[in-house]
Amino acid sequence: MFAPLARRDQRAKGLTYLRGLLLDGRRKSMQPMAERLGVDHQGLQQFL
């Protein structure tokens, strides 16, 4: 799905974002999603 992205870090953040969308949780905004994933919300926000 993220293979067309040129950089490896972009593909990794894309997969992390997708995983966050699929996790349980009512809020799908960046900060709560990043907390559930254990990643920095700013890095995830920069992907978008």
DAQUI-V335204 format. One record per residue. N is the residue number from 0. RES is the residue in three letters. PHI is phi in degrees with one decimal (none if undefined). PSI is psi in radians with two decimals (999 if undefined). Layout:
# DAQUI-V335204
N/RES/PHI/PSI  N/RES/PHI/PSI
This chain:
# DAQUI-V335204
0/MET/none/-0.69  1/PHE/-103.1/0.18  2/ALA/-58.1/-0.60  3/PRO/-65.6/-0.30  4/LEU/-69.6/2.35  5/ALA/-72.4/-0.67  6/ARG/-98.2/2.50  7/ARG/-62.9/-0.69  8/ASP/-66.2/-0.56  9/GLN/-67.0/-0.72  10/ARG/-63.8/-0.71  11/ALA/-64.8/-0.76  12/LYS/-66.7/-0.59  13/GLY/-63.3/-0.75  14/LEU/-66.2/-0.68  15/THR/-63.3/-0.77  16/TYR/-61.9/-0.77  17/LEU/-62.1/-0.74  18/ARG/-60.6/-0.70  19/GLY/-63.2/-0.67  20/LEU/-66.1/-0.53  21/LEU/-87.0/-0.23  22/LEU/-70.0/2.74  23/ASP/-66.1/2.61  24/GLY/144.0/2.47  25/ARG/-76.2/-0.66  26/ARG/-97.3/2.27  27/LYS/-107.4/0.28  28/SER/-75.0/2.88  29/MET/-58.5/-0.89  30/GLN/-64.0/-0.88  31/PRO/-62.2/-0.65  32/MET/-65.3/-0.77  33/ALA/-64.1/-0.66  34/GLU/-63.6/-0.73  35/ARG/-65.4/-0.57  36/LEU/-85.3/-0.31  37/GLY/75.3/0.59  38/VAL/-124.3/2.91  39/ASP/-72.5/2.22  40/HIS/-69.0/-0.49  41/GLN/-69.3/-0.67  42/GLY/-64.5/-0.68  43/LEU/-68.6/-0.68  44/GLN/-64.1/-0.65  45/GLN/-65.9/-0.48  46/PHE/-61.5/-0.71  47/LEU/-77.3/999
